[in-house]
Each structure stands twice: as C-alpha cells, then as structure tokens.
C-alpha cells in the first residue's frame, strides 16, 4: 500500500524536487504551498496521486485545517516533511522586530504547527515519520545570517525533544541538515535596514564565496528516497559534503573551550 506524504513548501527548491521524486516512485503526495498554481503541471501529470493544498504555515489554524483535509481525503498521513522556510540575511543588530518575528513564524512556528497537527493521527496509527528540514546552520553558525541560524537551532531543540517523546508511539523523527544548496532560500529575506559598520564582514563573506561548497538540489533526491523508505531512519541526516567537516570543526572548538574552563564550571556547582 502506497504511503501518504505531506510536504510543505512544495512549489520550489527541495520541496519541488522531492515532490516530483515521490510521485515518480508511486507515493501519494499532499503538496502544500502558498501558491498551488505552481503545482498545476504535477496535478495534470499525476492526477489523484497528488493533492495540492494552499497553506501559509504561519497560520496555525490553517495548518490544522489542511491536516484534517488530508485525513479525510487519503485516510492517513504516513510521513510529514516540514520543508517550508527561508533565510533572513543581515546582521543581528540590523533586524527589525517584524523581520525577526517573521523568520521564526515560518521556520520555527510553521514547523511546530504542522507537527502538532499530525501527531494525534500518527499516535492513533501507532506509526509515522516526521522529517524536519533543518540546516547545518542549526548546529554551527555563520555571520550575517544570525536570525536564520537561531530559527534552525530552535528547530533542532524542538525535534530532539519530540523524538524522545513520540518514540513510544512508534513515530520516527528525523532532522535533515543540508549544507548550502543552490536554491532561492537565500534571496527571499534581506533585512531592510543596513548598518555601515557591518559592511566589512559582509564584503568578506561575499568575497570568500566558493560555489563548490553549494550542492545541487537534484542530488539530494536519492538520499531523501532512502530516508523515507528506511525501516529505522536516523535522528539526523546531513545533506552535502561540507556539513560533516564543518560540524566536526565546530564541536572540536566547543569541547576545547568547555574543557579549558572545566575547573570554573565544576566550582560553580557548589
């Protein structure tokens, strides 16, 4: 029996590539997007196998309504992929309140709302797989993208906790952590107010850009297919060749600092 996959942000980038791949493999796919006209070609090609639904993940009630529609239409939700998100570019000091809140509304709260909406269904089924699209920047940071880093760190903490809570119900949870990829995620959120004091670090980052550190979206498809078909999926999965070396370097530096200050830490215990 074909699995039913609900994926957010299906109109472009990872979401589009993965949606096409799932349909080609014979899965039933609920593809959500703010503009489902972008999915019309897939609907024409795959017919009843795809259910495009309009969804703004920032809207909690809309997220729950979409999940209810999916349950009524397909009768089950086997896999949820929280993929919708964008990156806010700019220094931490530069972000307005509205920009900072909007970043978290989509990347963190949007993920939370859909997760909460599917959990009663998966608990009743005693099965399911929740896949959260995080980032290497959810465990290691880069400058001039601090609000995005923070939103993905939040997704990481939420998801680690979730995994420990729902294992008892037969629900698997995975954090997908891509390194940089050639998608439009980086161009959708530019902080509106620029502070000249940060021009130097912005220029240094731009000048140090190496195209080889960015992967090809299409190359992620076999990994995602393997993940959704795994009997015992991992809690974490990097995508790309840059992520693991970056993570290792980051954690080596963290451990070194913690160990150097260990005497101070222990003394603070009382």
LINDA-V248524 format. One record per pair of residues at least 6 apart in sequence whose ideal C-beta (glycine too) atoms are under 8 Angstrom apart, sorted by the first residue. I is the first residue (numbers start at 1). J is the second residue. D is the distance in Angstrom with one decimal. If there is no record, write none. Layout:
i = <I/I>
j = <J/J>
d = <D/D>
//
This chain:
i = <2/2/2/3/3/3/3/3/4/4/4/4/4/4/4/4/4/4/4/5/5/5/5/5/5/5/5/5/5/6/6/6/6/6/6/6/6/6/6/6/6/7/7/7/7/7/7/7/7/7/7/7/8/8/8/8/8/8/8/8/8/8/8/9/9/9/9/9/9/9/10/10/10/10/10/10/10/10/10/10/11/11/11/11/11/11/11/12/12/12/13/13/13/13/13/14/14/14/14/14/14/14/15/15/15/15/15/16/17/17/17/17/18/18/18/18/18/19/19/19/19/19/20/21/21/21/22/22/22/23/23/23/23/23/23/25/26/27/27/28/28/28/28/29/29/29/29/30/30/30/30/30/30/30/30/31/31/31/31/31/31/32/32/32/32/32/32/32/33/33/33/33/34/34/34/35/36/36/36/39/39/40/42/42/43/43/51/51/51/51/53/53/53/55/55/55/56/57/57/57/57/57/57/57/57/57/58/58/58/58/58/59/60/60/63/63/63/63/64/64/64/66/66/67/67/67/67/67/70/71/71/76/76/77/77/77/77/78/78/78/79/79/79/79/79/80/80/80/80/80/80/80/81/81/82/82/82/82/82/82/82/82/83/84/84/84/85/85/85/85/85/85/85/86/86/86/86/86/86/87/87/87/87/87/87/88/88/88/88/88/88/88/88/88/88/88/89/89/89/89/89/89/89/90/90/90/90/90/90/90/91/91/91/91/91/91/91/91/92/92/93/93/94/94/94/94/94/95/95/95/95/96/96/96/99/99/99/99/100/102/103/103/103/103/103/104/104/104/104/107/107/107/107/107/108/108/108/108/111/111/111/112/115/115/115/115/118/118/119/119/121/122/122/122/122/122/123/123/123/125/126/126/127/127/128/128/128/129/129/129/129/129/129/130/130/130/130/130/130/130/131/131/131/131/131/132/132/132/132/132/132/132/133/133/134/134/134/134/134/134/134/135/135/135/135/136/136/136/136/136/136/136/136/136/137/137/137/137/138/138/138/138/138/138/138/139/139/139/139/139/140/140/140/140/141/142/142/143/143/144/144/144/144/148/155/156/159/159/160/160/162/163/163/163/166/167/172/172/173/174/174/174/174/174/174/175/175/175/176/176/176/176/177/177/177/177/177/178/178/178/178/178/178/179/179/179/179/179/179/179/179/179/179/180/180/180/180/180/181/181/181/181/181/181/181/182/182/182/182/183/213/215/215/215/215/220/223/223/227/227/238/238/258>
j = <26/27/28/27/28/78/79/228/27/28/29/30/70/74/75/76/77/78/79/22/27/28/29/30/78/79/80/81/228/29/30/32/66/67/70/77/79/80/81/114/118/15/18/19/22/29/30/31/32/80/81/83/15/32/33/55/57/81/82/83/84/110/114/15/32/33/57/83/84/85/16/18/19/29/31/32/33/39/52/83/31/33/34/35/36/38/39/38/183/184/181/183/184/185/217/83/133/178/181/183/217/220/31/33/81/83/84/38/217/218/220/221/81/83/220/221/224/29/31/39/42/50/42/221/224/225/29/225/228/29/42/45/46/49/50/225/49/49/228/49/50/51/74/46/49/50/51/50/51/53/66/70/73/74/77/39/42/50/51/52/53/52/53/54/55/57/66/84/39/52/54/55/54/55/56/54/52/53/54/50/52/52/50/52/50/52/69/70/73/74/66/69/70/62/63/66/62/63/82/84/106/109/110/111/113/114/102/105/106/109/110/113/109/113/110/113/114/117/113/116/117/114/117/77/114/117/118/121/77/77/121/121/125/118/121/122/128/127/128/129/128/129/130/131/228/114/115/118/128/129/130/131/131/133/110/111/114/115/130/131/132/133/133/106/110/111/106/107/110/111/133/151/185/103/106/107/185/188/189/145/148/185/186/188/189/95/99/100/102/103/145/147/148/189/190/191/144/145/148/186/189/190/191/99/144/145/147/190/191/194/143/144/146/191/195/198/201/202/146/147/195/198/191/193/194/195/198/103/146/147/191/191/192/193/147/189/191/192/147/189/147/148/150/151/189/147/150/151/154/148/151/152/154/155/151/154/155/158/132/155/158/158/130/132/158/162/128/130/166/171/128/128/130/166/169/171/166/169/171/170/169/170/170/171/170/171/172/171/172/173/174/228/233/159/162/166/171/172/173/174/173/174/176/227/228/155/158/159/173/174/175/176/176/178/152/155/156/159/175/176/177/148/152/177/178/177/178/179/238/240/242/243/246/247/145/148/149/152/149/152/153/155/156/175/177/153/156/177/247/250/246/247/249/250/149/149/205/201/205/198/201/202/205/189/175/175/173/175/175/235/173/172/173/235/173/173/232/233/235/227/233/234/235/236/237/235/236/237/224/227/237/239/236/237/238/239/243/215/220/238/239/240/243/213/214/215/238/239/240/241/242/243/246/213/214/215/240/242/214/215/216/217/220/239/240/214/215/216/217/217/242/239/240/241/242/239/237/239/233/237/244/247/265>
d = <5.6/5.6/5.4/5.5/7.2/4.1/6.1/7.3/7.3/4.5/7.7/6.9/7.3/4.6/8.0/5.3/5.6/5.1/7.4/5.4/5.4/7.1/5.2/7.0/6.8/4.4/7.9/6.6/7.0/8.0/4.4/7.2/8.0/7.3/5.7/5.4/7.1/5.1/7.1/7.6/7.0/5.8/6.5/6.0/7.7/6.7/7.1/6.0/7.0/7.8/4.2/5.7/7.1/4.9/7.9/6.5/5.5/7.1/5.8/5.3/4.0/7.2/6.2/4.1/7.5/6.7/7.8/4.3/3.4/6.7/6.2/7.9/4.7/7.9/3.6/5.9/5.2/6.5/7.7/7.3/7.9/3.8/7.5/6.3/7.7/4.0/6.4/7.2/7.3/6.4/7.7/3.9/6.5/6.3/6.2/5.8/6.6/7.6/7.4/6.8/6.1/6.5/7.6/7.6/7.9/4.6/7.4/7.9/5.1/5.9/6.9/5.9/7.1/7.5/7.6/6.7/5.2/5.6/4.9/7.7/6.8/7.6/6.8/4.6/6.9/6.1/4.9/7.9/7.5/5.6/6.5/7.7/4.7/5.8/6.0/6.5/7.6/7.5/7.9/5.6/7.7/7.7/5.7/8.0/6.7/5.0/7.3/7.8/4.7/6.2/7.8/4.9/7.8/7.2/7.7/5.4/7.1/5.9/7.3/5.2/7.4/7.6/5.0/7.2/3.8/7.8/6.2/7.7/6.4/7.2/7.1/7.0/6.8/7.2/5.8/7.6/4.1/6.8/5.2/7.2/4.2/7.9/5.5/7.6/5.7/5.8/7.9/7.0/5.7/7.2/5.2/6.3/7.5/6.0/6.7/5.0/5.9/6.1/8.0/4.7/6.2/7.9/3.1/7.6/6.5/6.4/8.0/4.5/5.8/6.8/5.7/7.8/7.6/4.5/7.5/4.0/5.0/5.3/7.3/7.8/4.6/8.0/7.6/7.0/7.1/3.9/5.7/7.2/5.7/6.7/5.9/7.4/6.6/5.4/5.4/6.9/7.0/7.2/6.2/6.8/7.1/4.7/7.8/6.7/5.7/6.2/7.0/4.8/7.4/7.5/4.9/6.8/4.6/6.9/7.3/4.3/5.6/6.6/7.4/7.0/5.0/6.1/4.6/6.4/5.6/8.0/5.8/4.5/7.4/7.9/6.8/7.7/6.9/7.7/6.2/7.4/5.6/4.3/5.0/6.1/4.3/5.1/5.3/7.1/5.8/6.8/6.0/7.7/7.7/4.5/7.3/4.6/5.5/4.0/7.8/6.3/6.5/6.0/7.8/6.7/6.1/5.3/6.4/7.9/6.4/7.9/7.8/6.7/2.8/7.3/7.6/5.8/7.0/7.5/6.6/4.4/7.7/7.9/4.1/7.0/6.1/7.5/4.7/5.5/6.3/5.4/6.9/7.9/7.8/5.5/5.4/7.4/6.6/6.6/7.3/7.5/5.8/6.9/5.5/8.0/4.5/6.5/8.0/5.4/6.9/7.7/7.7/5.3/7.1/7.2/3.7/6.7/7.8/6.7/5.0/4.6/5.9/7.4/5.9/5.6/7.2/6.6/6.1/7.7/7.9/6.8/7.1/7.0/7.0/7.6/7.5/3.2/7.6/7.5/6.8/5.0/7.5/4.8/7.3/7.8/6.0/4.4/4.8/7.0/7.4/4.6/7.2/7.2/4.5/7.5/7.0/6.9/6.3/7.9/7.1/7.8/6.6/7.3/4.9/7.4/7.8/4.9/6.0/6.9/7.5/5.7/7.9/4.8/7.4/7.2/5.4/6.9/5.0/7.4/5.1/4.9/5.7/7.2/4.8/6.5/5.1/7.7/4.6/5.9/6.1/5.3/6.8/4.8/6.9/7.7/7.3/4.3/5.8/6.6/6.8/6.4/4.9/5.4/7.4/3.3/5.4/6.0/4.4/7.5/6.3/7.6/6.4/6.8/5.8/7.0/5.4/5.8/7.8/3.9/4.5/7.1/7.6/5.8/6.7/7.2/6.4/5.7/5.9/7.9/7.6/6.3/6.0/5.2/7.7/7.4/5.5/8.0/3.9/5.6/6.5/8.0/7.7/5.1/6.6/6.4/5.0/6.2/6.3/7.2/6.0/6.4/5.0/7.2/7.7/7.4/5.3/6.3/6.3/6.8/5.2/6.9/6.1/7.3/7.1/7.5/3.9/5.8/7.1/6.9/7.8/6.5/7.3/6.9/3.7/7.5/4.0/4.2/6.9/5.8/4.4/7.1/7.3/7.0/5.9/4.8/7.2/5.4/7.4/7.6/7.0/5.2/7.4/6.4/6.5/5.9/5.0/6.9/4.3/7.4/7.9/5.2/7.0/6.0/5.7/6.1/5.5/7.4/7.4>
//
